[in-house]
Amino acid sequence: MKRKLRLALFFSLGLLLFVTCKKDTPAPTASFTATVNDGVVTFAATVTDATKYEWDFGDGSYINTLVAPVHTYVQVATPTSIEVSLTIKGPGGQVTTKQTITIPAKTKMEYLTGGKPSAPKSRKWRISASAPSFNINYATATLTPNYKSYPGGILSAVGLSAVYGDTFTFKSDGTMTIQSNGGGIFAGFVYCYATATPNIGNAGGSGLTYAKPFTPPTGATFQINEGKNLTMTNAPDGATAVSVTYTNVMTLSFANGGFFGIKDFSSECIIQSITDTQIIANLFVAVGTSGATLGKPTFALNVYFEAVP
């Protein structure tokens, strides 16, 4: 009887000690901060009683178990809100804390150059021979109507295949270089005529030509202009010069001999869309040969560019 009593006392004492120990083991606590630098986010956690960290970065990536991880998010054209959660596990249980962070939009400079002034890079572009189309539109305020539409590789069919080898490198310090891989450059026939620039034919009567030889400009610069109201003096009908305004557009403007795609009278072009791999631009070309229309754009070439690997 006494033996049974002793066993019961020992059992009760063990149970009491177990409950007391469990009660004395605190649940973990957790909070964290996130430092956002473009798409790179550095996380720092303040926790207690932790044995394991589990970070869910909210973008479908794998759970991360590092104490202070650094995670890179994909930036897109608009700011992105993402919920990040941290689960801390310990002897006393687990706790989860959440926080919403905002990944800033990728800037147009980053799309164009791959970098920005504080982290300079450069990106090279060329006219795409595999584009879905090559459209010539009238240089009206709406860039309509269409004058002619061609397949994307039409320049090869009219003797201008060298155009697809010429490259335009934009640097995030605002400078650019133009490299001719065929000894010349894509140009307007009237521009060459008016400036006595040697060129290879008026390809198919299109008003487009290849200026050769070509000396790349030194010190060429560019500027990105977003939400601009671009006013130009154009001659959409080929006979009369009129003021035309393109409202709320993104443009590239050039100085010191810079240009994009085609050498002509205009020192500015409209960027219709831009990603890391593709630019769609409207490039102005003058075809009037005399009087008030000389040098005034009649057409806007709708041209696809691709990033050079």
C-alpha positions, 0 to 999 in steps of 0.5 A, a space after each residue: 500500500 505504501 509502495 503504491 502511495 509513493 508511486 502516486 506521489 512521484 507521478 503527481 510530482 512529475 506531472 507538476 514539474 512538467 506543467 510548471 516547465 511548460 508554463 515557464 517556456 515563453 512563446 516566441 515573439 517576432 517583428 521585422 523591418 524591410 529596407 527596399 532598394 529598387 527590387 532588392 530588399 534586405 530583411 532584419 528580424 527582432 525575435 525572442 525564444 526562436 529556434 527556426 525562422 521561416 520567411 515567406 516573401 509573397 512572390 511564390 519563391 521558396 520559404 527562406 530560413 535565414 536569419 537576415 535574408 536579402 531577396 530580389 523581386 522582379 520590378 515591373 512598370 508599376 509599383 507592386 505591393 507584396 505581403 511578407 510573413 515571418 514565422 518564428 518557431 521555438 520551444 514555447 510554440 510559434 508566432 507569425 508576423 506580416 508586413 506589406 512592402 512596396 516594390 517601386 516601379 522600374 524606371 524608363 531609364 532602367 528599361 532603356 539602359 539596364 541601369 540608372 545614374 547611381 548604378 550605371 549600365 548600358 544596353 544595346 538596341 537594333 531595329 528588329 528584322 523579325 518584327 511583326 510589322 513595319 508601318 509608315 503612318 502620316 505624322 498627324 497628331 494621331 499618327 493616322 492614317 496609315 500610309 503603307 504597312 509592310 512585314 517587319 523584315 521589309 528593309 532587306 527586300 528593298 536593299 537595306 539589310 545593313 540597317 538591321 546590323 546597326 546598333 544604338 547603345 544607351 548608357 545610364 549617364 545620359 550618353 550614347 554611342 551609334 555603331 554602324 556595322 555596314 559602313 553606313 546608317 539608315 536615313 531619310 532620302 530627302 535628308 541626305 539630298 538636302 545635306 549632300 550626304 552620300 547614300 545608297 539609293 531611294 530604296 523602292 521609291 520609299 524615301 528611305 535610304 542608307 547613308 554611306 559612309 557614316 561617321 558616328 557622332 562623338 559626345 552624343 547624348 539623350 534625354 528621356 521625357 515622360 508625359 510630354 506634350 510634344 509640339 512639332 511643325 510637320 507636313 502630313 500632307 506633304 505640301 503644307 507645314 502645320 503645327 502638330 501636338 502629341 499629347 502626354 507622350 514619352 519621347 527621347 530627345 537627342 543632342 550632339 548628333 544623337 538619334 535613334 533608328 534613322 538619321 533625319 531632320 528631327 532630333 526627337 522621337 516618340 517611344 510608344 512602349 518599352 520593356 527590357 527586350 523591346 522598344 516600339 518607337 515612332 520615328 519622324 521622316 521628312 519627304 518634302 523637297 522644297 519650300 516650307 515642307 523641307 525638313 518637316 516630317 510627313 511620315 512617322 515610321 512605326 519601328 520595332 527595336 530589340 535588345 542585343 544580347 
